[in-house]
Each structure stands twice: as structure tokens, then as C-alpha cells.
Amino acid sequence: MDKRKLIGLLAFFVAIGMLIMLFLHNDFVGIVLIAMLLFIGYNCYSCS
């Protein structure tokens, strides 16, 4: 996957995350969701 596609995919999912947090009014659930997705993303990215 080239860098332009990766940056586009990243920007798309950041926007989706912002939309989810706009409608989610509980801060604790948002922080847990962010931590979980960062952990999953790191594991998926670093897996070679």
C-alpha cells in the first residue's frame, strides 16, 4: 500500500472517529474506545 492511500485511509477513519465522538456524550467511553482502537491499530500495523 503506498503512502497516499495510507494517508487517505487514515484521514477517513479520523473523520469517522470525530463523527462518533460528536454523538457520543460519555467521555469515559470515548477514552476507552480510543485506547482500544490505538492498541488494535498498533498491533495490526506492526504485524509483519
N, CA, C and O atoms as a GROMACS GRO file, in nm:
protein
  192
    1MET      N    1   0.085  -0.118   0.000
    1MET     CA    2   0.000   0.000   0.000
    1MET      C    3   0.090   0.124   0.000
    1MET      O    4   0.178   0.138   0.085
    2ASP      N    5   0.067   0.212  -0.095
    2ASP     CA    6   0.151   0.331  -0.099
    2ASP      C    7   0.107   0.434   0.004
    2ASP      O    8  -0.001   0.423   0.062
    3LYS      N    9   0.190   0.535   0.024
    3LYS     CA   10   0.166   0.631   0.132
    3LYS      C   11   0.042   0.717   0.109
    3LYS      O   12  -0.024   0.755   0.205
    4ARG      N   13   0.011   0.748  -0.017
    4ARG     CA   14  -0.107   0.832  -0.043
    4ARG      C   15  -0.235   0.760  -0.001
    4ARG      O   16  -0.325   0.820   0.058
    5LYS      N   17  -0.244   0.630  -0.031
    5LYS     CA   18  -0.361   0.552   0.009
    5LYS      C   19  -0.368   0.539   0.160
    5LYS      O   20  -0.476   0.548   0.219
    6LEU      N   21  -0.254   0.519   0.223
    6LEU     CA   22  -0.250   0.506   0.368
    6LEU      C   23  -0.293   0.635   0.436
    6LEU      O   24  -0.368   0.631   0.534
    7ILE      N   25  -0.246   0.750   0.386
    7ILE     CA   26  -0.285   0.878   0.444
    7ILE      C   27  -0.433   0.904   0.421
    7ILE      O   28  -0.501   0.958   0.509
    8GLY      N   29  -0.484   0.868   0.304
    8GLY     CA   30  -0.626   0.884   0.276
    8GLY      C   31  -0.711   0.799   0.368
    8GLY      O   32  -0.813   0.845   0.420
    9LEU      N   33  -0.671   0.675   0.388
    9LEU     CA   34  -0.743   0.585   0.477
    9LEU      C   35  -0.740   0.637   0.621
    9LEU      O   36  -0.840   0.632   0.692
   10LEU      N   37  -0.624   0.685   0.662
   10LEU     CA   38  -0.610   0.741   0.796
   10LEU      C   39  -0.701   0.862   0.814
   10LEU      O   40  -0.769   0.873   0.916
   11ALA      N   41  -0.703   0.953   0.718
   11ALA     CA   42  -0.787   1.072   0.727
   11ALA      C   43  -0.935   1.035   0.731
   11ALA      O   44  -1.013   1.096   0.804
   12PHE      N   45  -0.974   0.935   0.653
   12PHE     CA   46  -1.114   0.890   0.651
   12PHE      C   47  -1.155   0.838   0.787
   12PHE      O   48  -1.262   0.874   0.837
   13PHE      N   49  -1.072   0.754   0.848
   13PHE     CA   50  -1.109   0.697   0.976
   13PHE      C   51  -1.099   0.798   1.091
   13PHE      O   52  -1.170   0.785   1.190
   14VAL      N   53  -1.013   0.897   1.078
   14VAL     CA   54  -1.010   1.005   1.177
   14VAL      C   55  -1.142   1.081   1.170
   14VAL      O   56  -1.199   1.116   1.274
   15ALA      N   57  -1.191   1.106   1.050
   15ALA     CA   58  -1.319   1.176   1.034
   15ALA      C   59  -1.434   1.092   1.089
   15ALA      O   60  -1.524   1.146   1.153
   16ILE      N   61  -1.432   0.962   1.065
   16ILE     CA   62  -1.535   0.873   1.121
   16ILE      C   63  -1.530   0.876   1.274
   16ILE      O   64  -1.634   0.880   1.339
   17GLY      N   65  -1.411   0.875   1.329
   17GLY     CA   66  -1.395   0.882   1.474
   17GLY      C   67  -1.447   1.013   1.531
   17GLY      O   68  -1.506   1.015   1.639
   18MET      N   69  -1.424   1.122   1.460
   18MET     CA   70  -1.476   1.252   1.506
   18MET      C   71  -1.628   1.253   1.503
   18MET      O   72  -1.691   1.310   1.592
   19LEU      N   73  -1.687   1.193   1.402
   19LEU     CA   74  -1.833   1.184   1.396
   19LEU      C   75  -1.889   1.101   1.511
   19LEU      O   76  -1.990   1.138   1.571
   20ILE      N   77  -1.823   0.990   1.541
   20ILE     CA   78  -1.868   0.905   1.652
   20ILE      C   79  -1.861   0.982   1.783
   20ILE      O   80  -1.953   0.977   1.864
   21MET      N   81  -1.750   1.055   1.804
   21MET     CA   82  -1.735   1.129   1.929
   21MET      C   83  -1.830   1.248   1.937
   21MET      O   84  -1.863   1.294   2.046
   22LEU      N   85  -1.874   1.298   1.823
   22LEU     CA   86  -1.972   1.407   1.822
   22LEU      C   87  -2.104   1.361   1.882
   22LEU      O   88  -2.170   1.437   1.954
   23PHE      N   89  -2.144   1.237   1.853
   23PHE     CA   90  -2.271   1.185   1.901
   23PHE      C   91  -2.259   1.110   2.034
   23PHE      O   92  -2.359   1.084   2.099
   24LEU      N   93  -2.136   1.076   2.073
   24LEU     CA   94  -2.114   1.003   2.198
   24LEU      C   95  -2.081   1.105   2.307
   24LEU      O   96  -1.977   1.170   2.302
   25HIS      N   97  -2.169   1.118   2.406
   25HIS     CA   98  -2.153   1.223   2.505
   25HIS      C   99  -2.081   1.176   2.631
   25HIS      O  100  -2.057   1.256   2.721
   26ASN      N  101  -2.048   1.049   2.639
   26ASN     CA  102  -1.979   0.997   2.756
   26ASN      C  103  -1.828   0.998   2.730
   26ASN      O  104  -1.780   0.927   2.643
   27ASP      N  105  -1.754   1.080   2.807
   27ASP     CA  106  -1.610   1.094   2.785
   27ASP      C  107  -1.534   0.967   2.818
   27ASP      O  108  -1.438   0.933   2.748
   28PHE      N  109  -1.574   0.896   2.924
   28PHE     CA  110  -1.502   0.775   2.964
   28PHE      C  111  -1.509   0.668   2.855
   28PHE      O  112  -1.409   0.604   2.824
   29VAL      N  113  -1.628   0.650   2.798
   29VAL     CA  114  -1.644   0.551   2.690
   29VAL      C  115  -1.559   0.592   2.569
   29VAL      O  116  -1.501   0.506   2.503
   30GLY      N  117  -1.553   0.720   2.541
   30GLY     CA  118  -1.470   0.769   2.430
   30GLY      C  119  -1.323   0.741   2.451
   30GLY      O  120  -1.254   0.699   2.358
   31ILE      N  121  -1.274   0.763   2.573
   31ILE     CA  122  -1.132   0.738   2.602
   31ILE      C  123  -1.101   0.589   2.594
   31ILE      O  124  -0.996   0.550   2.542
   32VAL      N  125  -1.191   0.506   2.645
   32VAL     CA  126  -1.171   0.360   2.636
   32VAL      C  127  -1.172   0.316   2.489
   32VAL      O  128  -1.090   0.234   2.449
   33LEU      N  129  -1.263   0.371   2.410
   33LEU     CA  130  -1.270   0.338   2.268
   33LEU      C  131  -1.143   0.380   2.194
   33LEU      O  132  -1.092   0.306   2.111
   34ILE      N  133  -1.093   0.499   2.224
   34ILE     CA  134  -0.969   0.547   2.162
   34ILE      C  135  -0.852   0.457   2.198
   34ILE      O  136  -0.774   0.419   2.110
   35ALA      N  137  -0.839   0.421   2.326
   35ALA     CA  138  -0.728   0.336   2.370
   35ALA      C  139  -0.736   0.198   2.304
   35ALA      O  140  -0.634   0.144   2.261
   36MET      N  141  -0.856   0.142   2.297
   36MET     CA  142  -0.873   0.011   2.235
   36MET      C  143  -0.836   0.014   2.087
   36MET      O  144  -0.766  -0.074   2.038
   37LEU      N  145  -0.883   0.116   2.015
   37LEU     CA  146  -0.854   0.125   1.872
   37LEU      C  147  -0.707   0.154   1.845
   37LEU      O  148  -0.652   0.105   1.747
   38LEU      N  149  -0.642   0.234   1.931
   38LEU     CA  150  -0.499   0.257   1.916
   38LEU      C  151  -0.421   0.127   1.934
   38LEU      O  152  -0.327   0.100   1.860
   39PHE      N  153  -0.459   0.048   2.033
   39PHE     CA  154  -0.393  -0.079   2.058
   39PHE      C  155  -0.411  -0.175   1.940
   39PHE      O  156  -0.315  -0.238   1.895
   40ILE      N  157  -0.534  -0.184   1.889
   40ILE     CA  158  -0.562  -0.272   1.774
   40ILE      C  159  -0.487  -0.223   1.650
   40ILE      O  160  -0.428  -0.303   1.577
   41GLY      N  161  -0.489  -0.091   1.628
   41GLY     CA  162  -0.420  -0.035   1.512
   41GLY      C  163  -0.270  -0.059   1.518
   41GLY      O  164  -0.209  -0.092   1.416
   42TYR      N  165  -0.211  -0.042   1.635
   42TYR     CA  166  -0.068  -0.065   1.651
   42TYR      C  167  -0.033  -0.211   1.624
   42TYR      O  168   0.065  -0.240   1.556
   43ASN      N  169  -0.114  -0.302   1.678
   43ASN     CA  170  -0.088  -0.444   1.658
   43ASN      C  171  -0.104  -0.483   1.510
   43ASN      O  172  -0.026  -0.564   1.460
   44CYS      N  173  -0.201  -0.426   1.443
   44CYS     CA  174  -0.221  -0.458   1.301
   44CYS      C  175  -0.110  -0.398   1.215
   44CYS      O  176  -0.067  -0.459   1.118
   45TYR      N  177  -0.062  -0.277   1.250
   45TYR     CA  178   0.040  -0.211   1.170
   45TYR      C  179   0.176  -0.274   1.188
   45TYR      O  180   0.253  -0.287   1.093
   46SER      N  181   0.208  -0.314   1.312
   46SER     CA  182   0.342  -0.367   1.340
   46SER      C  183   0.354  -0.515   1.306
   46SER      O  184   0.465  -0.568   1.307
   47CYS      N  185   0.245  -0.581   1.275
   47CYS     CA  186   0.249  -0.723   1.239
   47CYS      C  187   0.304  -0.737   1.099
   47CYS      O  188   0.241  -0.692   1.003
   48SER      N  189   0.420  -0.801   1.086
   48SER     CA  190   0.483  -0.814   0.954
   48SER      C  191   0.470  -0.956   0.902
   48SER      O  192   0.517  -0.986   0.793
   0.00000   0.00000   0.00000
